Amino acid sequence: MTFSAPIEISGHNLPAGTYVFKTLSDNRDMVVIMNSEDNHLVALLQTIPIDTPVVSDTTRVELSQGAANAPEVMHAWFYRGQITGWEFLAAKTDRKTAAVSAEQ
């Protein structure tokens, strides 16, 4: 996924850029975030499954406004075409949905 601005995910601040998101094969509730070359671990995050009534034809993330002068916070991630995704463990706030470019 490519982000044009910094984001926060479960307390991890990611600068703008491209990242590889994937789940562990033996524990789908663990999300691995790697750099764009997929050769450096950025974060390993515990998640919980979440369903959405909206199925998107692109990878979709749910974001909310961060604290003053802080990046937006990513709350959930859905593969394109899927109703079940991953919710990152963080405080729930008002959310907005954004489509991001994804290399899949």
N, C-alpha and C positions, 0 to 999 in steps of 0.2 A: 504494500500500500504506500502511496505517496501522499505526504502531507505538505501543504504549502506554508504552514505556520507551525510553531512548536505546539505540542500537546502534552497532557499529563495522563498517565494511565496508572492507576493504583499507586500513586505516590512517585512514580518514575517520570521524569521529564525527558521527553524525546524532542530533540531539535527538528526543525523542518527537514524533510528528506524522505527517502524511500526505505521501507522496512519489509521484511518477510515475516508474516504471521502464520503460525501453524500450531496444531495440537499434538500432544504426545500420542503415539500409537497405542500405548497401554493405559493411558489416563487422559481421556478427551477433555477433562475439565482443567487441565494444565495447558496454558497457552504460552508458546515460546515466541519471543520477538527477537529476530536476528537482523543484522545489518543488511544492506542491499545485496551484498555479495554472498550472503547466507553462510559466512564463515566466522562470525563473531556474535556471541550471545549478548543481547541488549537487556533482556528481562525474561524471567520465568515467573508466570503469574497464575495464581489459583483463580478459577472462575466458577460460576454456577450456570447451568443451562437456563436459557430464557427463550420463550416463544414470542413470535410477532404475528399479528394478523396480516401484515403487509409483506408480500413476497416481492423482492426486487430482482431485476435482471442484472444488477451490478452488486459488487460487494458493498455493504452498507455498514456505517458506524453510527452510533448515537452519541452525541456530544452535549455538554452543557457549559455554560459560562463559568470560567474559573474565578477565583478571588481577584480583587483589584490588581491590575498589572500582572496577572498570572495567565498561563496558557489555558485554552479550553480543555475540558476534562472528557476523556473518552470513557463511556460507560459500558458499551456493548458493541459486539462485532458479529455480523452475519455474512456467511458465504452467499454469493449470488444464487438465487433460486431456492433458498432454504428458509423454512419457518423457524427452525431452532438455531440459536446462536449461543454466544458466550457473554455473560455479564461479568464485568470486572468488579472485584470487591472494592467498593468505595461508597461514600455517602450519596444517596439519591437526591437529585435536584431537578429543576426544570430541564428537560432535554430537548434537543432538536436533532433531526436526522440529516445526515449528509452522505452523499455518495462520494467515494474516493476512487482514484484510479487504482486498479489492482492488476498485478501480473499473475495470472493463474493459468 
